[in-house]
Amino acid sequence: MATIKTIGVLTSGGDAPGMNAAIRAVTRAGIAKGFRIKGIYRGYEGLINGEIKEFTTEDVSGIINRGGTILRTARSTRFTTDEGMQMAYDSMQKKEIDALVVIGGNGSLTGAMEFAKKFDVPCIGLPGTIDNDLYGTDSTIGYDTTLNTIVECVDRIRDTATSHERIFFIEVMGRDAGFLAQYSAIASGAEAAIIPEDRRDVDQLEEFLNRGIRKSKKSCIVIVSESPKCGAMYYADRVKKEFPDYDVRVTILGHLQRGGSPSAHDRILASQTGYGAIEAIIQGQRNVMIGIRNNEIVYVPFSEAIRSDKPLNKKLIKILDDLSI
Ligand code: F6P
């Protein structure tokens, strides 16, 4: 296997708070261990276009506290084609990049896996997504910050919900996973969560309403995982139709969930996994995501990390049910 002298780092897919802390960790740990580090802008698009700059330790100064990603990001469709991948590979050759660290979610790590297979390029992944849907790591970079942002928003909405005695359906992100919805519902004391992993309530809207509002509660918060067909609007419309007496409102939190300064937890996770990526390269690890499980760094093969069935702890569904009476 060829010696690795230069490592390229990129962020890809949806940005997540803590990505900058991860870029900083990869850059500084890499330089400390004698590698050259090159920042690749706009994810795989920038790799294809050769938008690449060598980083010094100063280039990543003052970014650990900043949301978003200084490298910018993109969802590259070109990189999903043979032609695009070939251009990305050619660009790596031209810029003398021997290995890649990819910070991103499911789609980005799937891209890294395909690329590594096709061109035998060493790729290491860092779990960077607010969705927490990567298998094999307890948490992903950005998830904790987003969870806290949601809880802060729900606390605010509860003030007005209580004052007006209204039902609020609050839609949160998560793509196909219900982590953000389920955990934010528990943390904010919501009456219910509607998540993809537990569709038992899809046709039992009445159960939500009975669970609280018809007894003693005059207001109610339901957190709904985003969904093209049955998001918060869908439920609100149904309640309005079936229970016209209730005063119903909808809040879609949208992209405000993705911004903001990363929490201490996300900064530490990003620093540990970023540092771990460089150690993994030195140890000869290839094509794995660096995760943390039970406080230990773990190497998760890409194929395992991108499995779509990261299990949500089902006990939390029961806990939310029982605590929201
Ligand atoms: O994967 C992160 C995420 O924020 C998802 O929760 C959401 O479904 C999606 O990205 C939104 O993507 P975009 O910013 O491209 O609209």
Boltz pocket constraint, residues with backbone or C-beta under 6 A from the ligand:
constraints:
  - pocket:
      binder: B
      contacts: [[A, 14], [A, 15], [A, 105], [A, 129], [A, 130], [A, 131], [A, 173], [A, 174], [A, 175], [A, 226], [A, 258]]
      max_distance: 6.0
